[in-house]
Amino acid sequence: MQKRSQRLDGRAVSTRQLAQAIGVSESSVKRWVDEGALMAIRTVGGHRRIPIAEAVRFVRDTRATVAKPAMLGLATLGADAEQLVDHLMVGASSAVRGVLQGLYLGGRSVASIVDGPIRTAMQQIGERWRAEPDGIFVEHRATDICIQWLNQLRPLLVVDEAAPVAVGGTPPGDPYVLPSLAVATALEAEGVRAVNLGPETPIDTLVLAIRRERAAMVWLSVSTDAARDALAAGLGTLVGAMREAGSHLVLGGRALEARPLVVPADVQVASAVAEAAAFARGLCATPRTERSTA
């Protein structure tokens, strides 16, 4: 039986449950397990159990149709990304999860979902505060729903224990949780082990994390002018630590789009999460001995 190194969250389904979820016979699922196409663990009694993370990977890789998502512990799937903003506007969290899960299980990358439907919806909702008294409430609730989905998705991502490590967050003066979490999730979807330090991370703490985790990649999401100024003040220290560790620094965020920051040639400024994800994908494809000189 083929072995895959992955982070499991303890949840698993039987071969019958997976068969019912994707509308195939149980014998087909058992055959895929025996052929090594689908990883399973054995109970004390010898029964096959498929970790949810492995079931999700299999669905994406094979483009299988999930007929009964509840069998996998998933919300009812939705296929229309155009409805995402409407669902977020009214706080329909189950419907939002259904749309996003449907996109992911259908083969869309995390980065493309974040850069596409989520970003578009949140930009529209973010304009609401200009004209509507409930604008801040609606935006904060929508943000929380997106954070919930990303936190539910991360345990389902296959990550090799020997994969390169990325550390990141937001600089001091940036309280936003969603952008950095979205980057962390997108990086893990590409096979990188992401350590998300979250909002308001001091530069010295980030330097400590680079050294302690032996990070191959560092990211910072910069959404406010205060955070941009904090980054500018600590950029020399951060770049020095990055070079010392042989890691790579990727910066992004709306504050850098509005007021570009002059950075060294070996620092990448990304305009989308997909650019950071592509960098991570290349990093995973690079032999460990070559990463520090890449």
Contacts in CASP RR format, 6 or more apart in sequence:
PFRMAT RR
TARGET T0000
AUTHOR 0000-0000-0000
METHOD contacts of the structure
MODEL  1
MQKRSQRLDGRAVSTRQLAQAIGVSESSVKRWVDEGALMAIRTVGGHRRI
PIAEAVRFVRDTRATVAKPAMLGLATLGADAEQLVDHLMVGASSAVRGVL
QGLYLGGRSVASIVDGPIRTAMQQIGERWRAEPDGIFVEHRATDICIQWL
NQLRPLLVVDEAAPVAVGGTPPGDPYVLPSLAVATALEAEGVRAVNLGPE
TPIDTLVLAIRRERAAMVWLSVSTDAARDALAAGLGTLVGAMREAGSHLV
LGGRALEARPLVVPADVQVASAVAEAAAFARGLCATPRTERSTA
1 33 0 8 1.000
1 34 0 8 1.000
1 36 0 8 1.000
1 39 0 8 1.000
1 40 0 8 1.000
2 36 0 8 1.000
2 37 0 8 1.000
2 39 0 8 1.000
3 39 0 8 1.000
4 39 0 8 1.000
4 54 0 8 1.000
4 158 0 8 1.000
5 159 0 8 1.000
5 160 0 8 1.000
5 161 0 8 1.000
5 162 0 8 1.000
6 39 0 8 1.000
6 51 0 8 1.000
6 53 0 8 1.000
6 54 0 8 1.000
6 158 0 8 1.000
6 159 0 8 1.000
6 160 0 8 1.000
7 53 0 8 1.000
7 155 0 8 1.000
7 157 0 8 1.000
7 158 0 8 1.000
7 159 0 8 1.000
8 51 0 8 1.000
8 53 0 8 1.000
8 155 0 8 1.000
9 51 0 8 1.000
9 52 0 8 1.000
9 53 0 8 1.000
9 155 0 8 1.000
9 156 0 8 1.000
10 51 0 8 1.000
10 52 0 8 1.000
11 51 0 8 1.000
11 52 0 8 1.000
11 73 0 8 1.000
12 41 0 8 1.000
12 49 0 8 1.000
12 50 0 8 1.000
12 51 0 8 1.000
12 52 0 8 1.000
13 21 0 8 1.000
13 49 0 8 1.000
13 50 0 8 1.000
13 52 0 8 1.000
13 55 0 8 1.000
13 71 0 8 1.000
13 72 0 8 1.000
14 47 0 8 1.000
14 48 0 8 1.000
14 49 0 8 1.000
14 50 0 8 1.000
15 26 0 8 1.000
15 29 0 8 1.000
15 30 0 8 1.000
15 33 0 8 1.000
15 40 0 8 1.000
15 48 0 8 1.000
15 50 0 8 1.000
16 26 0 8 1.000
16 29 0 8 1.000
17 71 0 8 1.000
17 72 0 8 1.000
18 29 0 8 1.000
18 50 0 8 1.000
18 55 0 8 1.000
18 71 0 8 1.000
18 72 0 8 1.000
19 25 0 8 1.000
19 26 0 8 1.000
19 28 0 8 1.000
19 29 0 8 1.000
20 67 0 8 1.000
20 68 0 8 1.000
20 71 0 8 1.000
21 55 0 8 1.000
21 66 0 8 1.000
21 67 0 8 1.000
21 68 0 8 1.000
21 69 0 8 1.000
21 71 0 8 1.000
21 72 0 8 1.000
22 59 0 8 1.000
22 64 0 8 1.000
22 65 0 8 1.000
22 66 0 8 1.000
22 67 0 8 1.000
23 65 0 8 1.000
23 67 0 8 1.000
23 68 0 8 1.000
24 64 0 8 1.000
29 38 0 8 1.000
29 50 0 8 1.000
30 48 0 8 1.000
32 38 0 8 1.000
32 58 0 8 1.000
33 39 0 8 1.000
33 40 0 8 1.000
33 48 0 8 1.000
33 50 0 8 1.000
37 58 0 8 1.000
38 50 0 8 1.000
38 54 0 8 1.000
38 58 0 8 1.000
39 50 0 8 1.000
39 51 0 8 1.000
39 54 0 8 1.000
40 48 0 8 1.000
40 49 0 8 1.000
40 50 0 8 1.000
40 54 0 8 1.000
41 48 0 8 1.000
41 49 0 8 1.000
41 50 0 8 1.000
41 51 0 8 1.000
42 48 0 8 1.000
42 49 0 8 1.000
43 49 0 8 1.000
50 58 0 8 1.000
52 72 0 8 1.000
52 73 0 8 1.000
52 156 0 8 1.000
53 155 0 8 1.000
53 156 0 8 1.000
53 157 0 8 1.000
53 158 0 8 1.000
54 158 0 8 1.000
55 72 0 8 1.000
56 72 0 8 1.000
56 105 0 8 1.000
56 156 0 8 1.000
57 158 0 8 1.000
58 64 0 8 1.000
59 66 0 8 1.000
59 105 0 8 1.000
59 106 0 8 1.000
60 104 0 8 1.000
60 105 0 8 1.000
60 106 0 8 1.000
60 107 0 8 1.000
63 106 0 8 1.000
63 107 0 8 1.000
66 72 0 8 1.000
66 74 0 8 1.000
66 77 0 8 1.000
66 102 0 8 1.000
66 105 0 8 1.000
69 75 0 8 1.000
69 76 0 8 1.000
69 77 0 8 1.000
69 98 0 8 1.000
69 101 0 8 1.000
70 76 0 8 1.000
74 97 0 8 1.000
74 98 0 8 1.000
74 101 0 8 1.000
74 105 0 8 1.000
75 94 0 8 1.000
75 95 0 8 1.000
75 97 0 8 1.000
75 98 0 8 1.000
75 101 0 8 1.000
76 94 0 8 1.000
76 98 0 8 1.000
77 98 0 8 1.000
77 99 0 8 1.000
77 101 0 8 1.000
77 102 0 8 1.000
77 105 0 8 1.000
78 95 0 8 1.000
78 98 0 8 1.000
78 99 0 8 1.000
78 101 0 8 1.000
78 102 0 8 1.000
79 99 0 8 1.000
79 102 0 8 1.000
80 99 0 8 1.000
81 99 0 8 1.000
81 103 0 8 1.000
81 116 0 8 1.000
81 117 0 8 1.000
83 95 0 8 1.000
83 99 0 8 1.000
84 96 0 8 1.000
84 99 0 8 1.000
84 100 0 8 1.000
84 117 0 8 1.000
84 118 0 8 1.000
84 120 0 8 1.000
84 121 0 8 1.000
85 120 0 8 1.000
85 121 0 8 1.000
85 124 0 8 1.000
85 125 0 8 1.000
87 95 0 8 1.000
87 96 0 8 1.000
87 99 0 8 1.000
88 96 0 8 1.000
88 121 0 8 1.000
88 122 0 8 1.000
88 125 0 8 1.000
88 138 0 8 1.000
88 141 0 8 1.000
88 142 0 8 1.000
88 145 0 8 1.000
88 146 0 8 1.000
89 125 0 8 1.000
89 138 0 8 1.000
89 142 0 8 1.000
91 141 0 8 1.000
91 142 0 8 1.000
91 145 0 8 1.000
93 145 0 8 1.000
93 148 0 8 1.000
96 145 0 8 1.000
96 146 0 8 1.000
96 149 0 8 1.000
97 145 0 8 1.000
97 148 0 8 1.000
97 149 0 8 1.000
97 152 0 8 1.000
99 117 0 8 1.000
100 113 0 8 1.000
100 117 0 8 1.000
100 118 0 8 1.000
100 149 0 8 1.000
101 149 0 8 1.000
103 113 0 8 1.000
103 117 0 8 1.000
104 110 0 8 1.000
104 113 0 8 1.000
104 153 0 8 1.000
109 186 0 8 1.000
109 189 0 8 1.000
109 274 0 8 1.000
109 277 0 8 1.000
110 153 0 8 1.000
110 182 0 8 1.000
110 185 0 8 1.000
110 186 0 8 1.000
110 189 0 8 1.000
110 273 0 8 1.000
110 277 0 8 1.000
111 186 0 8 1.000
111 189 0 8 1.000
111 190 0 8 1.000
111 272 0 8 1.000
111 273 0 8 1.000
111 274 0 8 1.000
111 276 0 8 1.000
111 277 0 8 1.000
112 274 0 8 1.000
114 182 0 8 1.000
114 185 0 8 1.000
114 186 0 8 1.000
114 273 0 8 1.000
115 272 0 8 1.000
115 273 0 8 1.000
115 274 0 8 1.000
118 146 0 8 1.000
118 182 0 8 1.000
121 142 0 8 1.000
122 139 0 8 1.000
122 142 0 8 1.000
122 143 0 8 1.000
122 146 0 8 1.000
122 178 0 8 1.000
125 135 0 8 1.000
125 138 0 8 1.000
125 139 0 8 1.000
125 142 0 8 1.000
126 135 0 8 1.000
126 139 0 8 1.000
128 134 0 8 1.000
128 135 0 8 1.000
128 138 0 8 1.000
128 139 0 8 1.000
129 135 0 8 1.000
129 136 0 8 1.000
129 139 0 8 1.000
132 138 0 8 1.000
143 177 0 8 1.000
143 178 0 8 1.000
146 178 0 8 1.000
146 182 0 8 1.000
147 177 0 8 1.000
147 178 0 8 1.000
147 181 0 8 1.000
150 178 0 8 1.000
150 181 0 8 1.000
150 182 0 8 1.000
150 185 0 8 1.000
151 181 0 8 1.000
153 185 0 8 1.000
154 184 0 8 1.000
154 185 0 8 1.000
154 188 0 8 1.000
157 185 0 8 1.000
157 188 0 8 1.000
157 189 0 8 1.000
157 191 0 8 1.000
158 191 0 8 1.000
159 188 0 8 1.000
159 191 0 8 1.000
159 192 0 8 1.000
159 193 0 8 1.000
160 191 0 8 1.000
161 193 0 8 1.000
163 191 0 8 1.000
163 192 0 8 1.000
163 193 0 8 1.000
163 284 0 8 1.000
164 192 0 8 1.000
164 193 0 8 1.000
164 216 0 8 1.000
164 217 0 8 1.000
164 280 0 8 1.000
164 283 0 8 1.000
164 284 0 8 1.000
164 288 0 8 1.000
164 291 0 8 1.000
165 192 0 8 1.000
165 193 0 8 1.000
165 194 0 8 1.000
165 195 0 8 1.000
165 213 0 8 1.000
165 214 0 8 1.000
165 215 0 8 1.000
165 216 0 8 1.000
165 217 0 8 1.000
166 184 0 8 1.000
166 187 0 8 1.000
166 192 0 8 1.000
166 193 0 8 1.000
166 194 0 8 1.000
166 195 0 8 1.000
166 215 0 8 1.000
166 216 0 8 1.000
166 217 0 8 1.000
166 218 0 8 1.000
166 219 0 8 1.000
166 280 0 8 1.000
167 194 0 8 1.000
167 195 0 8 1.000
167 197 0 8 1.000
167 206 0 8 1.000
167 209 0 8 1.000
167 210 0 8 1.000
167 213 0 8 1.000
167 215 0 8 1.000
167 217 0 8 1.000
167 218 0 8 1.000
167 219 0 8 1.000
168 180 0 8 1.000
168 183 0 8 1.000
168 184 0 8 1.000
168 194 0 8 1.000
168 195 0 8 1.000
168 196 0 8 1.000
168 197 0 8 1.000
168 198 0 8 1.000
168 201 0 8 1.000
168 206 0 8 1.000
168 209 0 8 1.000
168 218 0 8 1.000
168 219 0 8 1.000
168 220 0 8 1.000
169 180 0 8 1.000
169 183 0 8 1.000
169 184 0 8 1.000
169 196 0 8 1.000
169 197 0 8 1.000
169 198 0 8 1.000
169 199 0 8 1.000
169 201 0 8 1.000
169 206 0 8 1.000
169 219 0 8 1.000
169 220 0 8 1.000
169 221 0 8 1.000
170 176 0 8 1.000
170 179 0 8 1.000
170 180 0 8 1.000
170 198 0 8 1.000
170 199 0 8 1.000
170 200 0 8 1.000
170 201 0 8 1.000
170 220 0 8 1.000
170 221 0 8 1.000
170 222 0 8 1.000
170 223 0 8 1.000
170 227 0 8 1.000
171 200 0 8 1.000
171 201 0 8 1.000
171 203 0 8 1.000
171 220 0 8 1.000
171 222 0 8 1.000
171 227 0 8 1.000
171 228 0 8 1.000
171 230 0 8 1.000
171 231 0 8 1.000
172 200 0 8 1.000
172 201 0 8 1.000
172 202 0 8 1.000
172 203 0 8 1.000
172 226 0 8 1.000
172 227 0 8 1.000
172 230 0 8 1.000
173 200 0 8 1.000
173 224 0 8 1.000
173 226 0 8 1.000
173 227 0 8 1.000
173 230 0 8 1.000
174 199 0 8 1.000
174 200 0 8 1.000
174 221 0 8 1.000
174 222 0 8 1.000
174 223 0 8 1.000
174 224 0 8 1.000
174 226 0 8 1.000
174 227 0 8 1.000
174 230 0 8 1.000
174 255 0 8 1.000
175 199 0 8 1.000
175 200 0 8 1.000
175 224 0 8 1.000
176 199 0 8 1.000
176 221 0 8 1.000
176 223 0 8 1.000
176 224 0 8 1.000
177 198 0 8 1.000
177 199 0 8 1.000
179 221 0 8 1.000
179 223 0 8 1.000
179 253 0 8 1.000
180 196 0 8 1.000
180 197 0 8 1.000
180 198 0 8 1.000
180 199 0 8 1.000
180 219 0 8 1.000
180 221 0 8 1.000
181 196 0 8 1.000
181 198 0 8 1.000
182 273 0 8 1.000
183 194 0 8 1.000
183 196 0 8 1.000
183 219 0 8 1.000
183 221 0 8 1.000
183 273 0 8 1.000
183 276 0 8 1.000
184 194 0 8 1.000
184 195 0 8 1.000
184 196 0 8 1.000
185 194 0 8 1.000
186 273 0 8 1.000
186 274 0 8 1.000
186 276 0 8 1.000
186 277 0 8 1.000
186 280 0 8 1.000
187 194 0 8 1.000
187 217 0 8 1.000
187 219 0 8 1.000
187 276 0 8 1.000
187 277 0 8 1.000
187 280 0 8 1.000
188 194 0 8 1.000
189 277 0 8 1.000
190 277 0 8 1.000
190 280 0 8 1.000
190 281 0 8 1.000
190 284 0 8 1.000
191 280 0 8 1.000
191 281 0 8 1.000
191 284 0 8 1.000
192 216 0 8 1.000
192 217 0 8 1.000
192 280 0 8 1.000
192 283 0 8 1.000
192 284 0 8 1.000
195 209 0 8 1.000
195 213 0 8 1.000
195 215 0 8 1.000
197 205 0 8 1.000
197 206 0 8 1.000
197 209 0 8 1.000
203 230 0 8 1.000
203 231 0 8 1.000
203 233 0 8 1.000
203 234 0 8 1.000
203 237 0 8 1.000
203 238 0 8 1.000
204 237 0 8 1.000
206 218 0 8 1.000
206 220 0 8 1.000
206 238 0 8 1.000
206 241 0 8 1.000
207 237 0 8 1.000
207 238 0 8 1.000
207 241 0 8 1.000
209 215 0 8 1.000
210 218 0 8 1.000
210 241 0 8 1.000
210 242 0 8 1.000
210 245 0 8 1.000
210 247 0 8 1.000
211 241 0 8 1.000
211 244 0 8 1.000
211 245 0 8 1.000
214 245 0 8 1.000
215 245 0 8 1.000
215 247 0 8 1.000
216 246 0 8 1.000
216 247 0 8 1.000
216 248 0 8 1.000
216 283 0 8 1.000
216 291 0 8 1.000
217 247 0 8 1.000
217 248 0 8 1.000
217 249 0 8 1.000
217 250 0 8 1.000
217 279 0 8 1.000
217 280 0 8 1.000
217 283 0 8 1.000
218 238 0 8 1.000
218 242 0 8 1.000
218 247 0 8 1.000
218 248 0 8 1.000
218 249 0 8 1.000
218 250 0 8 1.000
219 249 0 8 1.000
219 250 0 8 1.000
219 251 0 8 1.000
219 252 0 8 1.000
219 276 0 8 1.000
220 231 0 8 1.000
220 249 0 8 1.000
220 250 0 8 1.000
220 251 0 8 1.000
220 252 0 8 1.000
221 252 0 8 1.000
221 253 0 8 1.000
222 228 0 8 1.000
222 231 0 8 1.000
222 251 0 8 1.000
222 252 0 8 1.000
222 253 0 8 1.000
222 254 0 8 1.000
222 255 0 8 1.000
222 256 0 8 1.000
223 253 0 8 1.000
223 254 0 8 1.000
223 255 0 8 1.000
224 255 0 8 1.000
225 255 0 8 1.000
225 259 0 8 1.000
227 255 0 8 1.000
228 255 0 8 1.000
228 256 0 8 1.000
228 259 0 8 1.000
228 261 0 8 1.000
231 238 0 8 1.000
231 251 0 8 1.000
231 261 0 8 1.000
232 261 0 8 1.000
235 261 0 8 1.000
235 263 0 8 1.000
238 249 0 8 1.000
239 249 0 8 1.000
239 264 0 8 1.000
239 266 0 8 1.000
239 267 0 8 1.000
242 248 0 8 1.000
242 249 0 8 1.000
242 267 0 8 1.000
243 266 0 8 1.000
246 291 0 8 1.000
246 292 0 8 1.000
247 292 0 8 1.000
248 266 0 8 1.000
248 268 0 8 1.000
248 279 0 8 1.000
248 283 0 8 1.000
248 294 0 8 1.000
249 266 0 8 1.000
249 267 0 8 1.000
249 268 0 8 1.000
250 267 0 8 1.000
250 268 0 8 1.000
250 269 0 8 1.000
250 270 0 8 1.000
250 275 0 8 1.000
250 276 0 8 1.000
250 279 0 8 1.000
251 261 0 8 1.000
251 263 0 8 1.000
251 267 0 8 1.000
251 268 0 8 1.000
251 269 0 8 1.000
251 270 0 8 1.000
252 269 0 8 1.000
252 270 0 8 1.000
252 271 0 8 1.000
252 276 0 8 1.000
256 269 0 8 1.000
257 271 0 8 1.000
260 269 0 8 1.000
261 269 0 8 1.000
263 269 0 8 1.000
268 275 0 8 1.000
268 279 0 8 1.000
270 276 0 8 1.000
270 279 0 8 1.000
283 291 0 8 1.000
283 294 0 8 1.000
286 294 0 8 1.000
END
